[in-house]
């Protein structure tokens, strides 16, 4: 089962780095997930953007960065004050009370962040920024009222993640005295990849990955999911055959994913994927190189810096199905080696978003 750059260097389809660079992509996994939500509310985005921009402001050395951070915070606070009614108007009716509480916390938190900046406490900025963006993300999720589209009929009975889910993957590291156990938090995005994320979550609930070794770790990707024996994927006990899923790509601006074809095959060379390979720890399905619909259980995490893989300018976006991001401890993925063991993957939240779970079927 192939994942990117599996070929030998002589046959590698990885282009030169200069070809890959096309401007600064969004590389924070949390930001990518927030922007990938199926919402259209300008008011909340005007609060979100200056808070996201704090990351770039902090790249300036020393306390001088705090002048830019202060402008970011004041801009976000002003946008919240002016746009609060429009934000609440975009929230699903059943979630308005929750959203109101989150916005109140956000308003208080912005004032707390402003005091942090005024006190020139640079080290306290980033944790507070993360907290406030979590409030923003929660409000944005409250704007999603139900699942936004119908999955094609031929895939409708597969396990489908109709929303998002969070899992914790605990890995036992064998030969690293500085890192013996590590828990990676992963957010699975079923809004943009319901079949792919649903397939993975269903396998998680079957404990398919528990006890499985890391099978590839070459500095480009970390990969696992190939079970023991001749089969290269999950054998569905109800059929005795390998369960495969189609290639699934959501394009920005589209209402639903495209299935079975790469964006290159469709001639959509300039299309932007909703879940790009920008973040360290981007999670995607491995598949046979010449069979778009051969993915089953093998997954990989990208280890390259996002500057090397900006969206719409690499061999990955539109060719492999991204369905989530590692949002905590992603940097430690680079320390994993072949033979390290996945002790468990456990669902933290979102299991109720899984439709047609096959793990509940006896057989």
KOLMAR-814892 format. One record per residue (C-alpha): x, y, z. Coordinates in steps of 0.02 Angstrom, whole numbers, plus 32768, in hexadecimal, padded with zeros to 4 digits. Each point is the difference from the previous one (the first is absolute). Layout:
// KOLMAR-814892
<finu><x>X</x><y>Y</y><z>Z</z></finu>
...
// end
This chain:
// KOLMAR-814892
<finu><x>8000</x><y>8000</y><z>8000</z></finu>
<finu><x>804E</x><y>80A2</y><z>7FC7</z></finu>
<finu><x>8010</x><y>80A5</y><z>8059</z></finu>
<finu><x>805E</x><y>8096</y><z>7FB9</z></finu>
<finu><x>80B6</x><y>7FF2</y><z>7FCC</z></finu>
<finu><x>7FFE</x><y>7F42</y><z>800E</z></finu>
<finu><x>8061</x><y>7FF0</y><z>7F5D</z></finu>
<finu><x>80BD</x><y>7FFA</y><z>7FF9</z></finu>
<finu><x>8058</x><y>80A8</y><z>7FE6</z></finu>
<finu><x>801C</x><y>7FDB</y><z>7F48</z></finu>
<finu><x>7F45</x><y>7FEE</y><z>7FE4</z></finu>
<finu><x>7FC6</x><y>807C</y><z>8082</z></finu>
<finu><x>7F75</x><y>8074</y><z>7FCD</z></finu>
<finu><x>802E</x><y>807F</y><z>8087</z></finu>
<finu><x>8025</x><y>80A4</y><z>7FA6</z></finu>
<finu><x>808A</x><y>8079</y><z>802D</z></finu>
<finu><x>7FE4</x><y>8067</y><z>809D</z></finu>
<finu><x>7FFB</x><y>809E</y><z>7F96</z></finu>
<finu><x>7F66</x><y>7FBC</y><z>7FA7</z></finu>
<finu><x>7FA8</x><y>7FE0</y><z>80A5</z></finu>
<finu><x>8012</x><y>80AE</y><z>8049</z></finu>
<finu><x>7F72</x><y>8075</y><z>7FD0</z></finu>
<finu><x>7FE6</x><y>8074</y><z>8092</z></finu>
<finu><x>7FDF</x><y>7FEC</y><z>80BA</z></finu>
<finu><x>7F7A</x><y>7F7E</y><z>8021</z></finu>
<finu><x>7F99</x><y>7FEF</y><z>809E</z></finu>
<finu><x>805C</x><y>7F78</y><z>805E</z></finu>
<finu><x>7FB1</x><y>7FFC</y><z>80AC</z></finu>
<finu><x>7F8F</x><y>7F66</y><z>800A</z></finu>
<finu><x>7F81</x><y>8059</y><z>806D</z></finu>
<finu><x>7FF3</x><y>8090</y><z>7F84</z></finu>
<finu><x>7FED</x><y>7F88</y><z>7F6E</z></finu>
<finu><x>7F73</x><y>7FA7</y><z>805A</z></finu>
<finu><x>7FA9</x><y>80A3</y><z>802A</z></finu>
<finu><x>8008</x><y>8040</y><z>7F4D</z></finu>
<finu><x>7FC5</x><y>7F56</y><z>7FC0</z></finu>
<finu><x>7F58</x><y>8009</y><z>805A</z></finu>
<finu><x>7F6B</x><y>800D</y><z>7F8A</z></finu>
<finu><x>7FC9</x><y>80AD</y><z>8039</z></finu>
<finu><x>7FF1</x><y>80AB</y><z>7FB0</z></finu>
<finu><x>7FFF</x><y>8082</y><z>808A</z></finu>
<finu><x>806E</x><y>8095</y><z>7FDD</z></finu>
<finu><x>7FEB</x><y>8048</y><z>80AF</z></finu>
<finu><x>8050</x><y>7F6D</y><z>805B</z></finu>
<finu><x>808B</x><y>7FF4</y><z>7F7F</z></finu>
<finu><x>8029</x><y>80B8</y><z>8022</z></finu>
<finu><x>801A</x><y>7FD0</y><z>80B6</z></finu>
<finu><x>8062</x><y>7F65</y><z>7FD4</z></finu>
<finu><x>807C</x><y>8048</y><z>7F84</z></finu>
<finu><x>8058</x><y>807E</y><z>8071</z></finu>
<finu><x>800B</x><y>7F7C</y><z>8086</z></finu>
<finu><x>8051</x><y>7F89</y><z>7F83</z></finu>
<finu><x>8074</x><y>808D</y><z>7FCA</z></finu>
<finu><x>804B</x><y>8006</y><z>80AF</z></finu>
<finu><x>8068</x><y>7F69</y><z>7FCD</z></finu>
<finu><x>8057</x><y>8066</y><z>7F79</z></finu>
<finu><x>8011</x><y>8097</y><z>8073</z></finu>
<finu><x>805E</x><y>7F95</y><z>807E</z></finu>
<finu><x>8084</x><y>7FD5</y><z>7F7E</z></finu>
<finu><x>804F</x><y>80AA</y><z>8021</z></finu>
<finu><x>808A</x><y>7FF0</y><z>8082</z></finu>
<finu><x>7FED</x><y>8044</y><z>80B0</z></finu>
<finu><x>7F78</x><y>806B</y><z>8049</z></finu>
<finu><x>7FF0</x><y>8067</y><z>7F61</z></finu>
<finu><x>7F8C</x><y>7F79</y><z>7FC1</z></finu>
<finu><x>7F83</x><y>8032</y><z>8086</z></finu>
<finu><x>7FD9</x><y>80A3</y><z>7FA7</z></finu>
<finu><x>7FBC</x><y>7F9C</y><z>7F6D</z></finu>
<finu><x>7FA8</x><y>7F87</y><z>8074</z></finu>
<finu><x>7FAA</x><y>8092</y><z>8055</z></finu>
<finu><x>7FBD</x><y>803B</y><z>7F58</z></finu>
<finu><x>7FC4</x><y>7F4F</y><z>7FDC</z></finu>
<finu><x>7FA5</x><y>7FF5</y><z>80A6</z></finu>
<finu><x>7FAE</x><y>80AA</y><z>7FF1</z></finu>
<finu><x>7FC7</x><y>7FD5</y><z>7F4F</z></finu>
<finu><x>7FB3</x><y>7F5C</y><z>803A</z></finu>
<finu><x>7FAC</x><y>8053</y><z>8095</z></finu>
<finu><x>7FB7</x><y>8088</y><z>7F91</z></finu>
<finu><x>7FC2</x><y>7F7F</y><z>7F82</z></finu>
<finu><x>7FAC</x><y>7F9D</y><z>808B</z></finu>
<finu><x>7FAC</x><y>809A</y><z>8048</z></finu>
<finu><x>7FBF</x><y>8039</y><z>7F57</z></finu>
<finu><x>7FD2</x><y>7F55</y><z>7FBB</z></finu>
<finu><x>7FBA</x><y>7FA2</y><z>8096</z></finu>
<finu><x>7F4C</x><y>8007</y><z>7FC5</z></finu>
<finu><x>8030</x><y>7FC4</y><z>7F52</z></finu>
<finu><x>8065</x><y>7F73</y><z>804C</z></finu>
<finu><x>7F6F</x><y>7FC5</y><z>806B</z></finu>
<finu><x>7F8B</x><y>800E</y><z>7F6B</z></finu>
<finu><x>806A</x><y>7F7D</y><z>7FA9</z></finu>
<finu><x>7FF9</x><y>7F83</y><z>808E</z></finu>
<finu><x>7F8A</x><y>7F6C</y><z>7FFA</z></finu>
<finu><x>7F66</x><y>8028</y><z>8069</z></finu>
<finu><x>801B</x><y>7F6F</y><z>8077</z></finu>
<finu><x>80B1</x><y>803C</y><z>8026</z></finu>
<finu><x>7FE6</x><y>80BB</y><z>8018</z></finu>
<finu><x>800B</x><y>7FFA</y><z>80BE</z></finu>
<finu><x>80A4</x><y>7FA0</y><z>7FF8</z></finu>
<finu><x>8044</x><y>8079</y><z>7F7D</z></finu>
<finu><x>7FCF</x><y>8096</y><z>806A</z></finu>
<finu><x>8061</x><y>7FB9</y><z>8092</z></finu>
<finu><x>8097</x><y>7FE0</y><z>7F92</z></finu>
<finu><x>7FFB</x><y>80B1</y><z>7FBB</z></finu>
<finu><x>7FF8</x><y>8047</y><z>80B0</z></finu>
<finu><x>809A</x><y>7F99</y><z>802E</z></finu>
<finu><x>8055</x><y>803B</y><z>7F62</z></finu>
<finu><x>7FDE</x><y>80B7</y><z>8029</z></finu>
<finu><x>8047</x><y>7FEC</y><z>80B0</z></finu>
<finu><x>8095</x><y>7F9E</y><z>7FBC</z></finu>
<finu><x>8029</x><y>8088</y><z>7F83</z></finu>
<finu><x>800B</x><y>807F</y><z>808C</z></finu>
<finu><x>806F</x><y>7F88</y><z>8062</z></finu>
<finu><x>8070</x><y>7FEC</y><z>7F69</z></finu>
<finu><x>800A</x><y>80BC</y><z>7FED</z></finu>
<finu><x>803C</x><y>800E</y><z>80B5</z></finu>
<finu><x>8081</x><y>7F78</y><z>7FDF</z></finu>
<finu><x>8042</x><y>8066</y><z>7F6D</z></finu>
<finu><x>8000</x><y>80A2</y><z>8062</z></finu>
<finu><x>8065</x><y>7FA9</y><z>8089</z></finu>
<finu><x>807A</x><y>7FC8</y><z>7F77</z></finu>
<finu><x>7FEE</x><y>7F49</y><z>8032</z></finu>
<finu><x>802D</x><y>7FB4</y><z>7F58</z></finu>
<finu><x>8003</x><y>7F4C</y><z>803F</z></finu>
<finu><x>7F4B</x><y>8009</y><z>8037</z></finu>
<finu><x>7FBF</x><y>8039</y><z>7F56</z></finu>
<finu><x>8001</x><y>7F5C</y><z>7FA1</z></finu>
<finu><x>7FA2</x><y>7F98</y><z>8082</z></finu>
<finu><x>7F7B</x><y>8088</y><z>800D</z></finu>
<finu><x>7FF4</x><y>800C</y><z>7F43</z></finu>
<finu><x>7FE2</x><y>7F44</y><z>7FF7</z></finu>
<finu><x>7F76</x><y>800C</y><z>8083</z></finu>
<finu><x>7FA7</x><y>808D</y><z>7FA5</z></finu>
<finu><x>800B</x><y>7FA8</y><z>7F58</z></finu>
<finu><x>7FB2</x><y>7F66</y><z>8050</z></finu>
<finu><x>7F6B</x><y>806D</y><z>8030</z></finu>
<finu><x>7FF7</x><y>8042</y><z>7F4E</z></finu>
<finu><x>8008</x><y>7F51</y><z>7FB8</z></finu>
<finu><x>7F77</x><y>7FC3</y><z>8074</z></finu>
<finu><x>7F8E</x><y>8090</y><z>7FCC</z></finu>
<finu><x>8023</x><y>7FD9</y><z>7F4A</z></finu>
<finu><x>7FD5</x><y>7F49</y><z>801B</z></finu>
<finu><x>7F5C</x><y>8039</y><z>804F</z></finu>
<finu><x>7FD9</x><y>8053</y><z>7F59</z></finu>
<finu><x>7FFA</x><y>7F59</y><z>7FA7</z></finu>
<finu><x>7F4B</x><y>7FC6</y><z>8006</z></finu>
<finu><x>7FFE</x><y>7F4A</y><z>7FCD</z></finu>
<finu><x>8068</x><y>7FAC</y><z>7F7A</z></finu>
<finu><x>8009</x><y>8073</y><z>7F68</z></finu>
<finu><x>7FEE</x><y>7F87</y><z>7F6D</z></finu>
<finu><x>7FD0</x><y>7F50</y><z>7FC9</z></finu>
<finu><x>8089</x><y>7F80</y><z>7FE7</z></finu>
<finu><x>7FEF</x><y>7FA9</y><z>7F56</z></finu>
<finu><x>7F8C</x><y>7F6C</y><z>8005</z></finu>
<finu><x>8087</x><y>7F7E</y><z>7FDB</z></finu>
<finu><x>805C</x><y>8031</y><z>80A0</z></finu>
<finu><x>7F6B</x><y>802A</y><z>806D</z></finu>
<finu><x>7FFF</x><y>7F5B</y><z>8060</z></finu>
<finu><x>80B9</x><y>8007</y><z>802C</z></finu>
<finu><x>8037</x><y>803E</y><z>80AC</z></finu>
<finu><x>7FF0</x><y>80BE</y><z>7FF0</z></finu>
<finu><x>803E</x><y>8085</y><z>8077</z></finu>
<finu><x>7F7D</x><y>8089</y><z>7FF2</z></finu>
<finu><x>805D</x><y>8086</y><z>8060</z></finu>
<finu><x>80A1</x><y>7FF8</y><z>8061</z></finu>
<finu><x>804E</x><y>7F8B</y><z>807E</z></finu>
<finu><x>809A</x><y>8007</y><z>806E</z></finu>
<finu><x>806E</x><y>7F6B</y><z>802A</z></finu>
<finu><x>809B</x><y>7FE6</y><z>8069</z></finu>
<finu><x>8086</x><y>7F8D</y><z>7FBA</z></finu>
<finu><x>8078</x><y>7FBD</y><z>8083</z></finu>
<finu><x>80A7</x><y>7FC2</y><z>7FBC</z></finu>
<finu><x>8083</x><y>7F9C</y><z>805E</z></finu>
<finu><x>80AB</x><y>803C</y><z>7FC7</z></finu>
<finu><x>8084</x><y>7F77</y><z>800B</z></finu>
<finu><x>80AD</x><y>804A</y><z>7FEA</z></finu>
<finu><x>7FF3</x><y>80B3</y><z>803C</z></finu>
<finu><x>802B</x><y>801C</y><z>80B8</z></finu>
<finu><x>7FBA</x><y>80B0</y><z>7FF5</z></finu>
<finu><x>7F57</x><y>7FCB</y><z>7FBC</z></finu>
<finu><x>7FB7</x><y>7F5B</y><z>803B</z></finu>
<finu><x>7F46</x><y>8022</y><z>7FED</z></finu>
<finu><x>7FAA</x><y>8086</y><z>7F9C</z></finu>
<finu><x>7F4A</x><y>802A</y><z>7FE5</z></finu>
<finu><x>7FD2</x><y>8053</y><z>7F5D</z></finu>
<finu><x>7F59</x><y>8059</y><z>7FF8</z></finu>
<finu><x>7FB1</x><y>7FF6</y><z>7F54</z></finu>
<finu><x>7F66</x><y>805B</y><z>7FBE</z></finu>
<finu><x>7FA5</x><y>7FA2</y><z>7F76</z></finu>
<finu><x>7F9E</x><y>806D</y><z>7F87</z></finu>
<finu><x>7F64</x><y>7FAB</y><z>7FC0</z></finu>
<finu><x>7FB8</x><y>80A1</y><z>7FBA</z></finu>
<finu><x>8080</x><y>7FF8</y><z>7F75</z></finu>
<finu><x>8027</x><y>7F46</y><z>7FFB</z></finu>
<finu><x>7F6C</x><y>7F9F</y><z>8048</z></finu>
<finu><x>8029</x><y>7F59</y><z>7FAD</z></finu>
<finu><x>80BA</x><y>8006</y><z>8026</z></finu>
<finu><x>7FF0</x><y>803E</y><z>80B3</z></finu>
<finu><x>7F6E</x><y>7F8A</y><z>801F</z></finu>
<finu><x>8064</x><y>7F6B</y><z>7FC3</z></finu>
<finu><x>8090</x><y>802B</y><z>8075</z></finu>
<finu><x>7F92</x><y>8020</y><z>8097</z></finu>
<finu><x>7FA5</x><y>7F5C</y><z>7FE2</z></finu>
<finu><x>80A7</x><y>7FA5</y><z>7FFF</z></finu>
<finu><x>8033</x><y>805B</y><z>80A0</z></finu>
<finu><x>7F64</x><y>7FBD</y><z>8056</z></finu>
<finu><x>802D</x><y>7F52</y><z>7FC2</z></finu>
<finu><x>80AA</x><y>8019</y><z>8056</z></finu>
<finu><x>804D</x><y>7FD9</y><z>7F58</z></finu>
<finu><x>809A</x><y>806C</y><z>8020</z></finu>
<finu><x>801B</x><y>7FCF</y><z>80B6</z></finu>
<finu><x>80A6</x><y>7FA4</y><z>8010</z></finu>
<finu><x>8033</x><y>8027</y><z>7F4D</z></finu>
<finu><x>80B0</x><y>803C</y><z>7FDC</z></finu>
<finu><x>8037</x><y>809B</y><z>7FA4</z></finu>
<finu><x>802E</x><y>7FB8</y><z>7F56</z></finu>
<finu><x>8054</x><y>8092</y><z>7FAB</z></finu>
<finu><x>805D</x><y>8095</y><z>8046</z></finu>
<finu><x>8076</x><y>804E</y><z>7F82</z></finu>
<finu><x>7FFF</x><y>80B8</y><z>802A</z></finu>
<finu><x>7F79</x><y>8022</y><z>7F7F</z></finu>
<finu><x>7F6E</x><y>7FA0</y><z>8048</z></finu>
<finu><x>7FD4</x><y>7F8D</y><z>8091</z></finu>
<finu><x>7F90</x><y>7F72</y><z>7FC8</z></finu>
<finu><x>7FA0</x><y>7F6E</y><z>804A</z></finu>
<finu><x>7F65</x><y>7F97</y><z>7FE0</z></finu>
<finu><x>8041</x><y>7F69</y><z>7FA0</z></finu>
<finu><x>7FC2</x><y>7F67</y><z>8061</z></finu>
<finu><x>8060</x><y>7F5E</y><z>8013</z></finu>
<finu><x>7FE9</x><y>7F83</y><z>7F73</z></finu>
<finu><x>7FF3</x><y>8014</y><z>7F44</z></finu>
<finu><x>7F71</x><y>807D</y><z>8003</z></finu>
<finu><x>8033</x><y>80B7</y><z>7FF6</z></finu>
<finu><x>7F63</x><y>8042</y><z>8051</z></finu>
<finu><x>7F6E</x><y>7FDD</y><z>8073</z></finu>
<finu><x>7FA2</x><y>7F5F</y><z>7FD8</z></finu>
<finu><x>7F48</x><y>801B</y><z>8022</z></finu>
<finu><x>7FC6</x><y>7F65</y><z>805F</z></finu>
<finu><x>7F52</x><y>8011</y><z>7FB6</z></finu>
<finu><x>8043</x><y>7FEA</y><z>7F4E</z></finu>
<finu><x>80AA</x><y>7FAF</y><z>8017</z></finu>
<finu><x>8048</x><y>8084</y><z>7F8B</z></finu>
<finu><x>806B</x><y>809A</y><z>8016</z></finu>
<finu><x>7F93</x><y>8098</y><z>801F</z></finu>
<finu><x>8037</x><y>808E</y><z>7F90</z></finu>
<finu><x>7FC6</x><y>80B4</y><z>7FF4</z></finu>
<finu><x>8004</x><y>807D</y><z>7F71</z></finu>
<finu><x>8077</x><y>8091</y><z>7FEF</z></finu>
<finu><x>7FA3</x><y>8093</y><z>804F</z></finu>
<finu><x>8035</x><y>80B5</y><z>7FE4</z></finu>
<finu><x>7FA2</x><y>809C</y><z>8037</z></finu>
<finu><x>8028</x><y>8099</y><z>7F98</z></finu>
<finu><x>7FEB</x><y>80AE</y><z>8049</z></finu>
<finu><x>7F62</x><y>804B</y><z>7FBA</z></finu>
<finu><x>7FAF</x><y>7F58</y><z>7FD9</z></finu>
<finu><x>7F68</x><y>7FC6</y><z>8062</z></finu>
<finu><x>8037</x><y>7F4A</y><z>800A</z></finu>
<finu><x>809D</x><y>7F98</y><z>7FE1</z></finu>
<finu><x>8035</x><y>7FB5</y><z>7F5B</z></finu>
<finu><x>8017</x><y>7F45</y><z>8000</z></finu>
<finu><x>806C</x><y>7F85</y><z>7FA2</z></finu>
<finu><x>806A</x><y>807B</y><z>7F9D</z></finu>
<finu><x>8094</x><y>806E</y><z>8027</z></finu>
<finu><x>7FF0</x><y>80BA</y><z>7FE0</z></finu>
<finu><x>8086</x><y>7FED</y><z>7F7C</z></finu>
<finu><x>7F97</x><y>7F7D</y><z>7FA5</z></finu>
<finu><x>7F6C</x><y>8077</y><z>8008</z></finu>
<finu><x>8068</x><y>808D</y><z>7FB8</z></finu>
<finu><x>7FE6</x><y>806A</y><z>809B</z></finu>
<finu><x>80B5</x><y>8036</y><z>800C</z></finu>
<finu><x>7FDF</x><y>80A3</y><z>805D</z></finu>
<finu><x>7F80</x><y>7FBB</y><z>807A</z></finu>
<finu><x>8026</x><y>8013</y><z>80B9</z></finu>
<finu><x>7FDA</x><y>7F6E</y><z>8072</z></finu>
<finu><x>7F9E</x><y>8025</y><z>809E</z></finu>
<finu><x>8076</x><y>7F90</y><z>8065</z></finu>
<finu><x>80AE</x><y>8023</y><z>7FB8</z></finu>
<finu><x>80A6</x><y>7FAD</y><z>8028</z></finu>
<finu><x>803D</x><y>809D</y><z>8058</z></finu>
<finu><x>8015</x><y>7FCB</y><z>80B4</z></finu>
<finu><x>8085</x><y>7F93</y><z>804E</z></finu>
<finu><x>7F99</x><y>7F68</y><z>8031</z></finu>
<finu><x>7F81</x><y>8009</y><z>7F73</z></finu>
<finu><x>7FA8</x><y>7F56</y><z>7FFF</z></finu>
<finu><x>7FD0</x><y>7FA8</y><z>7F5E</z></finu>
<finu><x>7FD9</x><y>7F57</y><z>7FB4</z></finu>
<finu><x>8084</x><y>7F9A</y><z>7FA6</z></finu>
<finu><x>7FCA</x><y>7FA7</y><z>7F61</z></finu>
<finu><x>8043</x><y>7FA3</y><z>7F69</z></finu>
<finu><x>8055</x><y>807C</y><z>7F8D</z></finu>
<finu><x>7F98</x><y>7FD0</y><z>7F68</z></finu>
<finu><x>7F59</x><y>7FDD</y><z>8056</z></finu>
<finu><x>7FAA</x><y>8098</y><z>8048</z></finu>
<finu><x>7F7E</x><y>7F97</y><z>805A</z></finu>
<finu><x>8072</x><y>7F82</y><z>8056</z></finu>
<finu><x>8014</x><y>8051</y><z>80AC</z></finu>
<finu><x>7FCE</x><y>7F90</y><z>8090</z></finu>
<finu><x>8057</x><y>8010</y><z>80A8</z></finu>
<finu><x>80AF</x><y>8044</y><z>7FE0</z></finu>
<finu><x>8016</x><y>80B3</y><z>8038</z></finu>
<finu><x>8091</x><y>807A</y><z>8003</z></finu>
<finu><x>8032</x><y>80A3</y><z>8052</z></finu>
<finu><x>8064</x><y>8080</y><z>7FA0</z></finu>
<finu><x>80A1</x><y>8039</y><z>8054</z></finu>
<finu><x>8036</x><y>8089</y><z>7F89</z></finu>
<finu><x>7FF8</x><y>80B8</y><z>8029</z></finu>
<finu><x>7F6D</x><y>8054</y><z>7FAD</z></finu>
<finu><x>8070</x><y>8078</y><z>7FA0</z></finu>
<finu><x>8032</x><y>7F6A</y><z>7F98</z></finu>
<finu><x>7F4D</x><y>7FCE</y><z>7FDE</z></finu>
<finu><x>7F93</x><y>809A</y><z>7FE4</z></finu>
<finu><x>7F52</x><y>7FD5</y><z>7FC4</z></finu>
<finu><x>7FE7</x><y>7FF0</y><z>7F44</z></finu>
<finu><x>80BC</x><y>7FF6</y><z>7FE0</z></finu>
<finu><x>8034</x><y>7F50</y><z>802E</z></finu>
<finu><x>7FE2</x><y>7F4A</y><z>7FD2</z></finu>
<finu><x>7F96</x><y>7FDD</y><z>8099</z></finu>
<finu><x>7F6A</x><y>8076</y><z>7FFF</z></finu>
<finu><x>7F76</x><y>7FB8</y><z>7F95</z></finu>
<finu><x>8054</x><y>7F56</y><z>7FF0</z></finu>
<finu><x>7FF3</x><y>7FBB</y><z>80B1</z></finu>
<finu><x>7F6B</x><y>800E</y><z>8074</z></finu>
<finu><x>8024</x><y>806B</y><z>8099</z></finu>
<finu><x>7F85</x><y>7FE3</y><z>808D</z></finu>
<finu><x>804E</x><y>804C</y><z>809B</z></finu>
<finu><x>808F</x><y>8054</y><z>805A</z></finu>
<finu><x>8067</x><y>7FDB</y><z>809A</z></finu>
<finu><x>7FDB</x><y>8093</y><z>8071</z></finu>
<finu><x>8067</x><y>7FD5</y><z>809B</z></finu>
<finu><x>80B2</x><y>7FBC</y><z>800C</z></finu>
<finu><x>8010</x><y>7FFD</y><z>7F42</z></finu>
<finu><x>80B9</x><y>802D</y><z>800A</z></finu>
<finu><x>8023</x><y>7F58</y><z>8053</z></finu>
<finu><x>7FC8</x><y>7FA4</y><z>7F63</z></finu>
<finu><x>80AF</x><y>801F</y><z>7FBE</z></finu>
<finu><x>8047</x><y>7F99</y><z>8090</z></finu>
<finu><x>7F9E</x><y>7F63</y><z>7FD3</z></finu>
<finu><x>805D</x><y>7F6E</y><z>7FB5</z></finu>
<finu><x>7FD0</x><y>7F60</y><z>7FA7</z></finu>
<finu><x>7FD2</x><y>7F82</y><z>8087</z></finu>
<finu><x>7FB7</x><y>807D</y><z>807C</z></finu>
<finu><x>7F57</x><y>7FBF</y><z>8037</z></finu>
<finu><x>7F55</x><y>8052</y><z>7FFE</z></finu>
<finu><x>7FC0</x><y>7FC9</y><z>80A9</z></finu>
<finu><x>7F52</x><y>8044</y><z>7FE3</z></finu>
<finu><x>7F95</x><y>807E</y><z>7FA3</z></finu>
<finu><x>7F6D</x><y>803B</y><z>8068</z></finu>
<finu><x>7F70</x><y>8071</y><z>7FD2</z></finu>
<finu><x>7FF8</x><y>809E</y><z>8067</z></finu>
<finu><x>7F66</x><y>804D</y><z>7FB0</z></finu>
<finu><x>7F93</x><y>7FF8</y><z>7F65</z></finu>
<finu><x>7FD8</x><y>7F46</y><z>7FFA</z></finu>
<finu><x>7F48</x><y>802F</y><z>7FF7</z></finu>
<finu><x>8026</x><y>804F</y><z>7F56</z></finu>
<finu><x>802C</x><y>7F55</y><z>7FB7</z></finu>
<finu><x>7F74</x><y>7FBC</y><z>7F93</z></finu>
<finu><x>7FF5</x><y>7F4A</y><z>7FC8</z></finu>
<finu><x>8085</x><y>7FC0</y><z>8078</z></finu>
<finu><x>8032</x><y>7F52</y><z>7FC8</z></finu>
<finu><x>8056</x><y>7FD8</y><z>80A5</z></finu>
<finu><x>7F54</x><y>7FEB</y><z>804F</z></finu>
<finu><x>7FD2</x><y>7F78</y><z>7F84</z></finu>
<finu><x>8020</x><y>7F50</y><z>803E</z></finu>
<finu><x>8067</x><y>7F9A</y><z>7F88</z></finu>
// end
